[in-house]
Amino acid sequence: MYMYPDNLKAKATLWLWELRDIGIIGVGLLISVFALAQLGIMIPIVLTAAYAFLSIRFEDISILDFIRYAGAFFIFKQQLYEWRF
């Protein structure tokens, strides 16, 4: 029995990330470990952890997308209100 994703057009996912994100996180962690071991700086590992958190996907929307939509709704885009009787 074969199980296919939605109409064969859904992106491949592993746990909570797309496979592209898993690759980026893996390469970022590798560079972060080398930077921490050789240079003693933690900035790359913090950036990798932040990217890993922001790229988590729930039902085809990532946390970063949700923050963008919320910022656009509450701060950046003008809301139009009409008062009528």
N, CA, C and O atoms as CSV, one atom per row, in Angstrom:
chain,resi,resn,atom,element,x,y,z
A,1,MET,N,N,0.840,-1.178,0.000
A,1,MET,CA,C,0.000,0.000,0.000
A,1,MET,C,C,0.885,1.241,0.000
A,1,MET,O,O,1.747,1.390,0.866
A,2,TYR,N,N,0.678,2.115,-0.951
A,2,TYR,CA,C,1.452,3.336,-1.071
A,2,TYR,C,C,0.616,4.516,-0.585
A,2,TYR,O,O,-0.588,4.593,-0.830
A,3,MET,N,N,1.282,5.422,0.102
A,3,MET,CA,C,0.596,6.631,0.572
A,3,MET,C,C,1.255,7.828,-0.101
A,3,MET,O,O,2.458,8.046,0.044
A,4,TYR,N,N,0.479,8.586,-0.821
A,4,TYR,CA,C,0.988,9.733,-1.555
A,4,TYR,C,C,0.607,11.022,-0.844
A,4,TYR,O,O,-0.423,11.081,-0.173
A,5,PRO,N,N,1.440,12.064,-0.989
A,5,PRO,CA,C,1.049,13.372,-0.444
A,5,PRO,C,C,-0.110,13.973,-1.237
A,5,PRO,O,O,-0.533,13.402,-2.242
A,6,ASP,N,N,-0.609,15.085,-0.808
A,6,ASP,CA,C,-1.761,15.749,-1.421
A,6,ASP,C,C,-1.542,15.997,-2.903
A,6,ASP,O,O,-0.776,16.883,-3.282
A,7,ASN,N,N,-2.214,15.215,-3.743
A,7,ASN,CA,C,-2.174,15.354,-5.202
A,7,ASN,C,C,-0.762,15.360,-5.769
A,7,ASN,O,O,-0.527,15.928,-6.835
A,8,LEU,N,N,0.153,14.752,-5.088
A,8,LEU,CA,C,1.565,14.687,-5.485
A,8,LEU,C,C,2.197,16.066,-5.667
A,8,LEU,O,O,3.241,16.178,-6.310
A,9,LYS,N,N,1.597,17.103,-5.122
A,9,LYS,CA,C,2.137,18.452,-5.249
A,9,LYS,C,C,2.581,19.024,-3.911
A,9,LYS,O,O,3.150,20.115,-3.874
A,10,ALA,N,N,2.341,18.328,-2.825
A,10,ALA,CA,C,2.751,18.809,-1.509
A,10,ALA,C,C,4.271,18.690,-1.381
A,10,ALA,O,O,4.883,17.786,-1.949
A,11,LYS,N,N,4.857,19.597,-0.641
A,11,LYS,CA,C,6.299,19.554,-0.441
A,11,LYS,C,C,6.638,18.457,0.557
A,11,LYS,O,O,5.881,18.178,1.486
A,12,ALA,N,N,7.802,17.840,0.339
A,12,ALA,CA,C,8.244,16.767,1.222
A,12,ALA,C,C,8.618,17.341,2.582
A,12,ALA,O,O,9.345,18.330,2.673
A,13,THR,N,N,8.115,16.712,3.632
A,13,THR,CA,C,8.394,17.192,4.983
A,13,THR,C,C,8.966,16.062,5.826
A,13,THR,O,O,8.715,14.885,5.568
A,14,LEU,N,N,9.726,16.434,6.824
A,14,LEU,CA,C,10.279,15.505,7.792
A,14,LEU,C,C,10.092,16.144,9.148
A,14,LEU,O,O,10.648,17.209,9.415
A,15,TRP,N,N,9.316,15.507,10.007
A,15,TRP,CA,C,8.910,16.030,11.301
A,15,TRP,C,C,8.153,17.343,11.112
A,15,TRP,O,O,7.042,17.331,10.583
A,16,LEU,N,N,8.718,18.464,11.527
A,16,LEU,CA,C,8.007,19.748,11.432
A,16,LEU,C,C,8.613,20.684,10.394
A,16,LEU,O,O,8.203,21.840,10.294
A,17,TRP,N,N,9.584,20.201,9.622
A,17,TRP,CA,C,10.267,21.044,8.659
A,17,TRP,C,C,10.161,20.459,7.265
A,17,TRP,O,O,9.958,19.257,7.094
A,18,GLU,N,N,10.301,21.331,6.259
A,18,GLU,CA,C,10.460,20.853,4.893
A,18,GLU,C,C,11.884,20.322,4.750
A,18,GLU,O,O,12.768,20.682,5.527
A,19,LEU,N,N,12.098,19.471,3.761
A,19,LEU,CA,C,13.427,18.874,3.598
A,19,LEU,C,C,14.491,19.921,3.279
A,19,LEU,O,O,15.650,19.764,3.665
A,20,ARG,N,N,14.110,20.974,2.585
A,20,ARG,CA,C,15.058,22.061,2.305
A,20,ARG,C,C,15.521,22.700,3.605
A,20,ARG,O,O,16.704,23.002,3.762
A,21,ASP,N,N,14.600,22.907,4.535
A,21,ASP,CA,C,14.949,23.496,5.821
A,21,ASP,C,C,15.836,22.571,6.650
A,21,ASP,O,O,16.742,23.031,7.344
A,22,ILE,N,N,15.573,21.261,6.576
A,22,ILE,CA,C,16.412,20.291,7.283
A,22,ILE,C,C,17.855,20.374,6.771
A,22,ILE,O,O,18.798,20.313,7.560
A,23,GLY,N,N,18.023,20.513,5.463
A,23,GLY,CA,C,19.362,20.646,4.888
A,23,GLY,C,C,20.057,21.913,5.345
A,23,GLY,O,O,21.235,21.883,5.703
A,24,ILE,N,N,19.337,23.030,5.336
A,24,ILE,CA,C,19.915,24.306,5.768
A,24,ILE,C,C,20.285,24.246,7.244
A,24,ILE,O,O,21.349,24.725,7.638
A,25,ILE,N,N,19.417,23.664,8.058
A,25,ILE,CA,C,19.700,23.552,9.493
A,25,ILE,C,C,20.909,22.647,9.724
A,25,ILE,O,O,21.753,22.950,10.567
A,26,GLY,N,N,21.001,21.540,8.986
A,26,GLY,CA,C,22.144,20.635,9.132
A,26,GLY,C,C,23.466,21.299,8.778
A,26,GLY,O,O,24.444,21.173,9.514
A,27,VAL,N,N,23.499,22.008,7.649
A,27,VAL,CA,C,24.729,22.713,7.250
A,27,VAL,C,C,25.039,23.821,8.254
A,27,VAL,O,O,26.200,24.033,8.606
A,28,GLY,N,N,24.009,24.528,8.717
A,28,GLY,CA,C,24.214,25.576,9.716
A,28,GLY,C,C,24.763,25.032,11.016
A,28,GLY,O,O,25.634,25.651,11.627
A,29,LEU,N,N,24.267,23.877,11.452
A,29,LEU,CA,C,24.791,23.270,12.680
A,29,LEU,C,C,26.232,22.821,12.508
A,29,LEU,O,O,27.037,22.955,13.430
A,30,LEU,N,N,26.567,22.291,11.340
A,30,LEU,CA,C,27.940,21.883,11.081
A,30,LEU,C,C,28.888,23.079,11.140
A,30,LEU,O,O,29.937,23.011,11.781
A,31,ILE,N,N,28.524,24.162,10.479
A,31,ILE,CA,C,29.347,25.380,10.512
A,31,ILE,C,C,29.394,25.948,11.923
A,31,ILE,O,O,30.431,26.451,12.356
A,32,SER,N,N,28.271,25.872,12.647
A,32,SER,CA,C,28.220,26.399,14.002
A,32,SER,C,C,29.138,25.639,14.947
A,32,SER,O,O,29.805,26.238,15.791
A,33,VAL,N,N,29.170,24.330,14.805
A,33,VAL,CA,C,30.042,23.527,15.672
A,33,VAL,C,C,31.507,23.837,15.378
A,33,VAL,O,O,32.307,23.968,16.305
A,34,PHE,N,N,31.865,23.956,14.110
A,34,PHE,CA,C,33.242,24.317,13.784
A,34,PHE,C,C,33.590,25.711,14.302
A,34,PHE,O,O,34.686,25.916,14.824
A,35,ALA,N,N,32.684,26.663,14.166
A,35,ALA,CA,C,32.944,28.023,14.654
A,35,ALA,C,C,33.088,28.040,16.171
A,35,ALA,O,O,33.935,28.751,16.712
A,36,LEU,N,N,32.260,27.258,16.851
A,36,LEU,CA,C,32.346,27.205,18.317
A,36,LEU,C,C,33.639,26.535,18.762
A,36,LEU,O,O,34.271,26.994,19.713
A,37,ALA,N,N,34.045,25.454,18.091
A,37,ALA,CA,C,35.254,24.729,18.487
A,37,ALA,C,C,36.523,25.501,18.154
A,37,ALA,O,O,37.463,25.526,18.949
A,38,GLN,N,N,36.555,26.128,16.988
A,38,GLN,CA,C,37.791,26.779,16.554
A,38,GLN,C,C,37.906,28.228,17.018
A,38,GLN,O,O,38.987,28.673,17.405
A,39,LEU,N,N,36.802,28.961,16.980
A,39,LEU,CA,C,36.850,30.393,17.286
A,39,LEU,C,C,36.245,30.737,18.638
A,39,LEU,O,O,36.537,31.791,19.203
A,40,GLY,N,N,35.415,29.861,19.150
A,40,GLY,CA,C,34.792,30.115,20.451
A,40,GLY,C,C,33.641,31.106,20.392
A,40,GLY,O,O,33.281,31.686,21.417
A,41,ILE,N,N,33.054,31.315,19.217
A,41,ILE,CA,C,31.918,32.237,19.115
A,41,ILE,C,C,30.628,31.440,18.972
A,41,ILE,O,O,30.603,30.385,18.338
A,42,MET,N,N,29.560,31.958,19.570
A,42,MET,CA,C,28.285,31.249,19.561
A,42,MET,C,C,27.250,31.883,18.637
A,42,MET,O,O,26.116,31.407,18.576
A,43,ILE,N,N,27.604,32.927,17.931
A,43,ILE,CA,C,26.648,33.617,17.070
A,43,ILE,C,C,26.072,32.694,15.994
A,43,ILE,O,O,24.860,32.720,15.779
A,44,PRO,N,N,26.889,31.872,15.302
A,44,PRO,CA,C,26.299,30.995,14.280
A,44,PRO,C,C,25.302,29.980,14.842
A,44,PRO,O,O,24.295,29.695,14.194
A,45,ILE,N,N,25.554,29.435,16.016
A,45,ILE,CA,C,24.632,28.460,16.572
A,45,ILE,C,C,23.334,29.122,17.018
A,45,ILE,O,O,22.271,28.506,16.941
A,46,VAL,N,N,23.403,30.351,17.475
A,46,VAL,CA,C,22.190,31.091,17.838
A,46,VAL,C,C,21.370,31.398,16.589
A,46,VAL,O,O,20.146,31.262,16.603
A,47,LEU,N,N,22.030,31.808,15.516
A,47,LEU,CA,C,21.323,32.086,14.264
A,47,LEU,C,C,20.695,30.809,13.692
A,47,LEU,O,O,19.581,30.848,13.170
A,48,THR,N,N,21.399,29.691,13.788
A,48,THR,CA,C,20.860,28.425,13.295
A,48,THR,C,C,19.655,27.993,14.120
A,48,THR,O,O,18.662,27.522,13.568
A,49,ALA,N,N,19.736,28.150,15.430
A,49,ALA,CA,C,18.607,27.794,16.298
A,49,ALA,C,C,17.403,28.694,16.025
A,49,ALA,O,O,16.265,28.225,16.028
A,50,ALA,N,N,17.649,29.978,15.791
A,50,ALA,CA,C,16.553,30.903,15.482
A,50,ALA,C,C,15.897,30.524,14.149
A,50,ALA,O,O,14.672,30.552,14.032
A,51,TYR,N,N,16.707,30.171,13.145
A,51,TYR,CA,C,16.155,29.748,11.865
A,51,TYR,C,C,15.357,28.456,12.018
A,51,TYR,O,O,14.287,28.307,11.428
A,52,ALA,N,N,15.884,27.526,12.811
A,52,ALA,CA,C,15.176,26.257,13.022
A,52,ALA,C,C,13.820,26.503,13.681
A,52,ALA,O,O,12.832,25.867,13.315
A,53,PHE,N,N,13.763,27.406,14.637
A,53,PHE,CA,C,12.496,27.707,15.301
A,53,PHE,C,C,11.520,28.398,14.355
A,53,PHE,O,O,10.343,28.040,14.302
A,54,LEU,N,N,12.008,29.388,13.606
A,54,LEU,CA,C,11.121,30.157,12.737
A,54,LEU,C,C,10.658,29.383,11.507
A,54,LEU,O,O,9.669,29.768,10.883
A,55,SER,N,N,11.344,28.306,11.146
A,55,SER,CA,C,10.945,27.555,9.969
A,55,SER,C,C,10.072,26.349,10.298
A,55,SER,O,O,9.759,25.565,9.402
A,56,ILE,N,N,9.670,26.177,11.552
A,56,ILE,CA,C,8.752,25.099,11.909
A,56,ILE,C,C,7.432,25.342,11.191
A,56,ILE,O,O,6.927,26.464,11.176
A,57,ARG,N,N,6.874,24.294,10.598
A,57,ARG,CA,C,5.632,24.424,9.835
A,57,ARG,C,C,4.509,23.640,10.492
A,57,ARG,O,O,4.678,22.484,10.879
A,58,PHE,N,N,3.359,24.294,10.610
A,58,PHE,CA,C,2.123,23.659,11.045
A,58,PHE,C,C,1.086,23.900,9.969
A,58,PHE,O,O,0.759,25.052,9.684
A,59,GLU,N,N,0.566,22.862,9.370
A,59,GLU,CA,C,-0.469,22.956,8.342
A,59,GLU,C,C,-0.113,23.950,7.249
A,59,GLU,O,O,-0.909,24.828,6.915
A,60,ASP,N,N,1.070,23.814,6.700
A,60,ASP,CA,C,1.555,24.589,5.558
A,60,ASP,C,C,1.760,26.070,5.847
A,60,ASP,O,O,1.730,26.876,4.916
A,61,ILE,N,N,1.967,26.454,7.093
A,61,ILE,CA,C,2.329,27.835,7.431
A,61,ILE,C,C,3.426,27.777,8.486
A,61,ILE,O,O,3.310,27.061,9.481
A,62,SER,N,N,4.485,28.535,8.258
A,62,SER,CA,C,5.595,28.527,9.205
A,62,SER,C,C,5.378,29.606,10.263
A,62,SER,O,O,4.533,30.488,10.112
A,63,ILE,N,N,6.149,29.516,11.317
A,63,ILE,CA,C,6.050,30.504,12.389
A,63,ILE,C,C,6.446,31.883,11.866
A,63,ILE,O,O,5.844,32.886,12.249
A,64,LEU,N,N,7.453,31.940,10.995
A,64,LEU,CA,C,7.864,33.222,10.415
A,64,LEU,C,C,6.750,33.822,9.562
A,64,LEU,O,O,6.530,35.032,9.607
A,65,ASP,N,N,6.046,33.003,8.788
A,65,ASP,CA,C,4.908,33.498,8.001
A,65,ASP,C,C,3.822,34.060,8.912
A,65,ASP,O,O,3.250,35.112,8.626
A,66,PHE,N,N,3.537,33.360,10.007
A,66,PHE,CA,C,2.525,33.834,10.942
A,66,PHE,C,C,2.924,35.172,11.557
A,66,PHE,O,O,2.081,36.057,11.701
A,67,ILE,N,N,4.200,35.334,11.922
A,67,ILE,CA,C,4.671,36.605,12.486
A,67,ILE,C,C,4.564,37.715,11.446
A,67,ILE,O,O,4.188,38.839,11.779
A,68,ARG,N,N,4.891,37.412,10.183
A,68,ARG,CA,C,4.749,38.410,9.110
A,68,ARG,C,C,3.299,38.842,8.939
A,68,ARG,O,O,3.012,40.035,8.840
A,69,TYR,N,N,2.379,37.870,8.905
A,69,TYR,CA,C,0.957,38.190,8.734
A,69,TYR,C,C,0.436,39.007,9.910
A,69,TYR,O,O,-0.327,39.954,9.717
A,70,ALA,N,N,0.837,38.650,11.118
A,70,ALA,CA,C,0.389,39.390,12.302
A,70,ALA,C,C,0.947,40.811,12.298
A,70,ALA,O,O,0.238,41.759,12.635
A,71,GLY,N,N,2.222,40.960,11.916
A,71,GLY,CA,C,2.817,42.298,11.838
A,71,GLY,C,C,2.140,43.154,10.781
A,71,GLY,O,O,1.910,44.344,10.998
A,72,ALA,N,N,1.821,42.562,9.643
A,72,ALA,CA,C,1.135,43.311,8.585
A,72,ALA,C,C,-0.255,43.726,9.046
A,72,ALA,O,O,-0.693,44.842,8.763
A,73,PHE,N,N,-0.949,42.850,9.746
A,73,PHE,CA,C,-2.304,43.164,10.175
A,73,PHE,C,C,-2.317,44.223,11.277
A,73,PHE,O,O,-3.117,45.156,11.218
A,74,PHE,N,N,-1.453,44.096,12.271
A,74,PHE,CA,C,-1.504,44.983,13.425
A,74,PHE,C,C,-0.677,46.254,13.272
A,74,PHE,O,O,-1.008,47.268,13.887
A,75,ILE,N,N,0.391,46.233,12.471
A,75,ILE,CA,C,1.313,47.373,12.465
A,75,ILE,C,C,1.463,48.018,11.096
A,75,ILE,O,O,1.273,49.227,10.963
A,76,PHE,N,N,1.799,47.237,10.076
A,76,PHE,CA,C,2.297,47.815,8.834
A,76,PHE,C,C,1.244,48.207,7.807
A,76,PHE,O,O,1.469,49.149,7.047
A,77,LYS,N,N,0.120,47.534,7.755
A,77,LYS,CA,C,-0.893,47.872,6.764
A,77,LYS,C,C,-2.021,48.659,7.417
A,77,LYS,O,O,-2.441,48.376,8.539
A,78,GLN,N,N,-2.487,49.639,6.688
A,78,GLN,CA,C,-3.544,50.485,7.198
A,78,GLN,C,C,-4.875,49.732,7.196
A,78,GLN,O,O,-5.248,49.088,6.215
A,79,GLN,N,N,-5.569,49.831,8.313
A,79,GLN,CA,C,-6.888,49.232,8.425
A,79,GLN,C,C,-7.924,50.295,8.071
A,79,GLN,O,O,-7.754,51.461,8.424
A,80,LEU,N,N,-8.967,49.919,7.396
A,80,LEU,CA,C,-10.002,50.846,6.966
A,80,LEU,C,C,-11.270,50.593,7.787
A,80,LEU,O,O,-11.838,49.502,7.752
A,81,TYR,N,N,-11.688,51.587,8.501
A,81,TYR,CA,C,-12.892,51.478,9.314
A,81,TYR,C,C,-13.920,52.497,8.820
A,81,TYR,O,O,-13.584,53.664,8.618
A,82,GLU,N,N,-15.162,52.068,8.626
A,82,GLU,CA,C,-16.239,52.964,8.214
A,82,GLU,C,C,-17.305,52.950,9.284
A,82,GLU,O,O,-17.798,51.895,9.682
A,83,TRP,N,N,-17.656,54.145,9.748
A,83,TRP,CA,C,-18.713,54.268,10.764
A,83,TRP,C,C,-19.988,54.742,10.091
A,83,TRP,O,O,-20.003,55.809,9.479
A,84,ARG,N,N,-21.046,53.975,10.194
A,84,ARG,CA,C,-22.326,54.332,9.593
A,84,ARG,C,C,-23.441,54.045,10.572
A,84,ARG,O,O,-23.305,53.251,11.503
A,85,PHE,N,N,-24.541,54.715,10.328
A,85,PHE,CA,C,-25.749,54.451,11.136
A,85,PHE,C,C,-26.638,53.487,10.441
A,85,PHE,O,O,-27.699,53.141,10.959
